[in-house]
Amino acid sequence: MMDSTLTIAPDLLVQDKQAEQLGSRAKLSAHQLTDAERKKLKKISQDFEALFTGMMLKSMRATVPEDKLTGGGKAEETYRYMLDQEYAAAAAKRGGTNSIASMVEKELLKRYAVPAQKKGGGTAGEEQ
């Protein structure tokens, strides 16, 4: 007859304990984000949106046939690529509440367990 008790390997217990310790350390250090670090997260988010939008514009351009009027060529291809990158960067900087950059930034802030800022300057959990 087989014994129906559940045993957990010691290495799994060690891994679980390490994960718990890392999580508690992250929560402790999360409230210590400076304004410079928050700006860095915002910049990373905007760069991600610009990259994504640039890739999308490149894919969209690939579906449109080459313009015979301007002649095409490598110079025009390079110019269009640079123009698309500028469009993407401008769209990412303009942002908005439902932009990709703002969503990525919110997720990064959640990842670091930072309370959301209210418009009045306090955190969402504080009353003013």
C-alpha positions as CSV (number, residue, x, y, z in Angstrom):
1,M,0.0,0.0,0.0
2,M,1.3,3.5,-0.9
3,D,1.7,6.3,1.6
4,S,-0.5,9.2,0.5
5,T,1.5,11.9,2.3
6,L,2.7,14.9,0.4
7,T,6.4,15.7,0.6
8,I,8.1,18.8,-0.7
9,A,11.6,18.8,-1.9
10,P,14.0,20.9,0.3
11,D,15.2,22.8,-2.7
12,L,11.7,24.0,-3.5
13,L,11.3,25.2,0.1
14,V,14.6,27.1,-0.2
15,Q,13.5,28.7,-3.6
16,D,10.1,29.7,-2.1
17,K,11.9,31.3,0.9
18,Q,14.3,33.2,-1.4
19,A,11.4,34.4,-3.5
20,E,9.6,35.6,-0.4
21,Q,12.7,37.5,0.8
22,L,13.2,39.1,-2.6
23,G,9.5,40.2,-2.6
24,S,9.8,41.8,0.8
25,R,13.0,43.5,-0.2
26,A,11.4,44.9,-3.3
27,K,8.5,46.3,-1.2
28,L,10.9,47.9,1.2
29,S,12.9,49.6,-1.5
30,A,9.9,50.5,-3.6
31,H,8.9,53.5,-1.5
32,Q,12.4,54.9,-1.9
33,L,12.1,55.8,-5.6
34,T,13.3,59.3,-6.2
35,D,11.9,61.8,-8.7
36,A,14.8,61.1,-11.0
37,E,14.0,57.4,-11.0
38,R,10.4,58.1,-11.7
39,K,11.4,60.3,-14.6
40,K,13.6,57.5,-15.8
41,L,10.6,55.1,-15.7
42,K,8.6,57.6,-17.7
43,K,11.4,57.9,-20.3
44,I,11.7,54.2,-20.6
45,S,7.9,53.9,-21.1
46,Q,8.0,56.6,-23.8
47,D,10.9,55.0,-25.5
48,F,9.0,51.7,-25.6
49,E,6.0,53.3,-27.1
50,A,8.2,55.1,-29.7
51,L,9.8,51.8,-30.6
52,F,6.4,50.0,-30.9
53,T,4.9,52.8,-33.0
54,G,7.9,52.9,-35.2
55,M,7.7,49.2,-35.9
56,M,4.0,49.6,-36.6
57,L,4.6,52.4,-39.1
58,K,7.3,50.4,-40.8
59,S,4.9,47.5,-41.2
60,M,2.2,49.8,-42.5
61,R,4.7,51.4,-45.1
62,A,5.5,47.9,-46.3
63,T,1.9,47.4,-47.4
64,V,1.8,50.5,-49.6
65,P,3.3,50.2,-53.1
66,E,6.3,52.4,-54.0
67,D,5.5,55.8,-55.2
68,K,6.6,56.2,-58.9
69,L,6.3,60.0,-58.8
70,T,9.2,60.6,-56.5
71,G,11.4,57.9,-57.9
72,G,12.0,55.9,-54.7
73,G,15.5,54.8,-54.0
74,K,17.6,54.4,-50.9
75,A,17.6,58.1,-50.0
76,E,13.8,58.2,-50.0
77,E,13.7,55.0,-48.0
78,T,16.1,56.4,-45.4
79,Y,14.2,59.6,-45.2
80,R,10.9,57.8,-44.7
81,Y,12.4,55.7,-42.0
82,M,13.7,58.7,-40.2
83,L,10.4,60.6,-40.6
84,D,8.5,57.6,-39.2
85,Q,10.8,57.5,-36.2
86,E,10.2,61.2,-35.5
87,Y,6.4,60.6,-35.8
88,A,6.7,57.8,-33.3
89,A,8.8,59.8,-30.9
90,A,6.4,62.8,-31.1
91,A,3.4,60.5,-30.5
92,A,5.1,58.9,-27.5
93,K,6.0,62.3,-26.0
94,R,2.4,63.6,-26.5
95,G,1.1,60.6,-24.7
96,G,-2.2,60.8,-22.8
97,T,-3.9,58.8,-20.1
98,N,-4.6,55.8,-22.4
99,S,-1.3,55.8,-24.3
100,I,0.9,52.8,-24.4
101,A,3.6,54.8,-22.5
102,S,1.3,55.6,-19.6
103,M,0.1,52.0,-19.3
104,V,3.7,50.7,-19.3
105,E,4.6,53.3,-16.8
106,K,1.7,52.3,-14.5
107,E,2.7,48.7,-14.7
108,L,6.4,49.5,-13.9
109,L,5.3,51.5,-10.9
110,K,3.0,48.6,-9.8
111,R,6.0,46.3,-10.2
112,Y,7.9,48.5,-7.8
113,A,4.9,48.8,-5.5
114,V,4.9,52.6,-5.6
115,P,1.6,54.3,-4.6
116,A,-0.1,56.2,-7.5
117,Q,0.2,60.0,-7.2
118,K,-3.0,62.1,-7.1
119,K,-3.2,65.4,-9.0
120,G,-3.0,67.3,-5.8
121,G,0.4,65.9,-5.0
122,G,-0.5,63.3,-2.4
123,T,-0.7,59.6,-2.8
124,A,-3.9,57.8,-3.6
125,G,-4.2,56.5,-0.1
126,E,-3.8,59.8,1.7
127,E,-6.7,62.2,2.3
128,Q,-6.2,65.9,1.8
